[in-house]
Amino acid sequence: MSWLKATPTGCELSVLVQPRASRTKCVGPHDGRLKIALAAPPVDGEANAALIDFLAEVCAVRKAAIVLVDGQTSRRKRLAIAREVAEVREALAAVGVTDT
């Protein structure tokens, strides 16, 4: 998973966001990132908030444990998650995301 890397405080997740999707879900690997479809529009930070809410639920962490590091106004984003890589990998596998 080139889009999931270990850091001293947990891990870093690189994502490609598809706003205004019919429903919020993990699509799978795409162009070296994890593609996530979001039902929220990319207006006034709604998509960023929805992304953090979704990942917090999937990874079973508080929203405060996820920080948007880069890409506030871009579809390509990097997030820091205060959780071990193995735990995040297992949580993503539970929603159907594989290593490929």
SULQUIKA-V904047 format. One record per residue. RES is the residue in three letters. SS is DSSP state (H for helix, E for strand, L for the rest). PSI is psi as a letter, one per 30 degrees, with the letter a starting at -180 (NA if undefined). OMEGA is omega in whole degrees, 0 to 359 (999 if undefined). Layout:
res | ss | psi | omega
RES | SS | PSI | OMEGA
RES | SS | PSI | OMEGA
This chain:
res | ss | psi | omega
MET | L | j | 180
SER | L | f | 181
TRP | L | g | 178
LEU | E | j | 184
LYS | E | k | 177
ALA | E | k | 174
THR | E | l | 179
PRO | L | f | 182
THR | L | g | 181
GLY | E | c | 178
CYS | E | l | 178
GLU | E | k | 183
LEU | E | k | 176
SER | E | k | 183
VAL | E | l | 170
LEU | E | j | 185
VAL | E | k | 174
GLN | E | j | 181
PRO | L | l | 179
ARG | L | h | 176
ALA | L | l | 180
SER | L | e | 175
ARG | L | l | 181
THR | L | k | 181
LYS | E | l | 172
CYS | E | k | 180
VAL | E | e | 181
GLY | E | a | 181
PRO | E | k | 179
HIS | E | j | 174
ASP | L | h | 177
GLY | L | g | 179
ARG | E | l | 174
LEU | E | k | 180
LYS | E | k | 179
ILE | E | k | 176
ALA | E | k | 180
LEU | L | k | 178
ALA | L | f | 183
ALA | L | k | 176
PRO | L | l | 179
PRO | L | h | 184
VAL | L | k | 175
ASP | L | h | 177
GLY | L | g | 181
GLU | H | e | 180
ALA | H | e | 178
ASN | H | e | 179
ALA | H | e | 179
ALA | H | e | 178
LEU | H | e | 180
ILE | H | e | 177
ASP | H | e | 182
PHE | H | e | 181
LEU | H | e | 177
ALA | H | e | 179
GLU | H | e | 181
VAL | H | e | 184
CYS | H | f | 179
ALA | L | h | 175
VAL | L | l | 175
ARG | L | l | 178
LYS | H | e | 180
ALA | H | f | 180
ALA | H | f | 179
ILE | E | k | 182
VAL | E | k | 175
LEU | E | j | 185
VAL | E | e | 186
ASP | E | k | 175
GLY | L | h | 182
GLN | L | e | 181
THR | L | g | 182
SER | L | l | 173
ARG | L | f | 179
ARG | E | j | 186
LYS | E | l | 172
ARG | E | k | 180
LEU | E | k | 174
ALA | E | k | 180
ILE | E | k | 181
ALA | L | i | 180
ARG | L | k | 181
GLU | L | l | 180
VAL | H | e | 182
ALA | H | e | 180
GLU | H | e | 178
VAL | H | e | 178
ARG | H | e | 179
GLU | H | e | 179
ALA | H | e | 179
LEU | H | e | 177
ALA | H | e | 180
ALA | H | f | 177
VAL | L | g | 172
GLY | L | g | 179
VAL | L | k | 180
THR | L | l | 182
ASP | L | f | 185
THR | L | NA | 999
